[in-house]
Amino acid sequence: VRMETDNQLLHVNRYIHLNPVTAYLVDNPKDYDWSSYNEYLNRENIICSKQLVLERFKNTSEYEKFVLDQKDYARRLAGIEHLILEKDH
């Protein structure tokens, strides 16, 4: 999906980092070994180009709060998404 706004980029980034939490693989995205989440928190440049996301936050604690604040909501949404009815167009 093409990111058209900074806000969209931030929310998709959070969504991706919460995927293993939403799937109940881990309780905290820090504990998922195959995620770039820890790279974002440590501000190390190993693989990811994180500047566009992290420059919107004062520090990594603020970024971590941004991600974790939606943890419960993401899990609740995943629990009911099978109930959504879609129309064929």
Backbone torsions as a table, in degrees:
resi	resn	phi	psi	omega
1	VAL	NA	134.0	178.4
2	ARG	-75.5	128.9	176.9
3	MET	-85.3	116.9	-176.3
4	GLU	-100.7	-16.4	179.1
5	THR	-136.8	158.8	175.5
6	ASP	-61.8	-39.4	-179.8
7	ASN	-61.6	-42.3	178.2
8	GLN	-62.8	-42.5	177.9
9	LEU	-58.8	-45.0	-179.5
10	LEU	-62.4	-43.6	-177.4
11	HIS	-71.9	-35.2	176.0
12	VAL	-68.6	-38.9	176.5
13	ASN	-59.6	-46.3	178.7
14	ARG	-63.4	-44.9	179.3
15	TYR	-55.4	-46.0	-179.2
16	ILE	-63.1	-44.0	-178.8
17	HIS	-70.1	-23.6	178.6
18	LEU	-89.1	-9.0	-178.4
19	ASN	-52.7	-47.9	179.6
20	PRO	-67.2	-25.8	176.6
21	VAL	-73.9	-45.1	179.2
22	THR	-60.3	-35.0	179.6
23	ALA	-83.8	3.8	-180.0
24	TYR	60.3	29.9	173.4
25	LEU	-78.1	-33.0	176.8
26	VAL	-144.8	164.5	176.3
27	ASP	-93.0	-22.6	-180.0
28	ASN	-132.8	134.2	-178.7
29	PRO	-60.7	-19.6	175.5
30	LYS	-61.6	-26.6	-174.7
31	ASP	-88.0	-0.8	-179.6
32	TYR	-95.7	110.6	-172.4
33	ASP	-65.7	-22.8	-173.9
34	TRP	-101.6	28.8	-179.1
35	SER	-117.1	154.6	174.5
36	SER	-87.9	2.7	-176.2
37	TYR	-54.8	-46.9	179.6
38	ASN	-64.3	-32.3	175.6
39	GLU	-63.7	-39.0	176.8
40	TYR	-64.6	-41.1	-177.8
41	LEU	-72.1	-32.3	-178.7
42	ASN	-89.2	-7.6	-179.3
43	ARG	58.2	23.4	175.2
44	GLU	-84.1	145.0	176.2
45	ASN	-103.2	90.0	178.3
46	ILE	-100.5	-57.3	-178.4
47	ILE	-124.9	-42.4	-169.4
48	CYS	-84.5	150.1	169.1
49	SER	-100.9	98.7	-168.8
50	LYS	-101.6	-5.9	-171.6
51	GLN	-55.6	-43.8	-178.4
52	LEU	-59.9	-32.0	179.3
53	VAL	-84.8	-53.2	-171.9
54	LEU	-69.0	-24.1	-179.8
55	GLU	-69.5	-10.2	177.8
56	ARG	-86.6	-2.3	-178.4
57	PHE	-122.3	148.8	179.8
58	LYS	-66.7	-36.2	-178.4
59	ASN	-159.1	175.4	-177.4
60	THR	-70.3	-25.2	175.9
61	SER	-64.1	-38.6	177.6
62	GLU	-66.9	-40.4	176.5
63	TYR	-63.5	-44.7	179.3
64	GLU	-60.1	-42.7	177.1
65	LYS	-61.8	-42.3	177.8
66	PHE	-56.7	-44.3	-179.3
67	VAL	-69.8	-52.1	-172.9
68	LEU	-70.6	-22.7	178.4
69	ASP	-61.6	-21.1	-179.3
70	GLN	-103.5	6.1	-176.4
71	LYS	-57.8	-52.5	-177.6
72	ASP	-65.7	-40.8	178.4
73	TYR	-61.0	-44.8	-179.3
74	ALA	-61.6	-40.0	179.0
75	ARG	-67.7	-41.9	178.0
76	ARG	-62.7	-43.5	179.7
77	LEU	-62.5	-43.3	178.2
78	ALA	-62.4	-31.3	-179.7
79	GLY	-72.2	-19.8	-178.9
80	ILE	-116.5	-2.0	-175.0
81	GLU	-62.6	-23.3	177.0
82	HIS	-69.4	-14.4	180.0
83	LEU	-86.0	-10.6	-177.6
84	ILE	-72.3	129.9	177.6
85	LEU	-96.6	132.2	177.8
86	GLU	-115.3	140.9	176.5
87	LYS	-92.5	140.5	171.0
88	ASP	-79.5	136.0	-178.4
89	HIS	-98.6	NA	NA
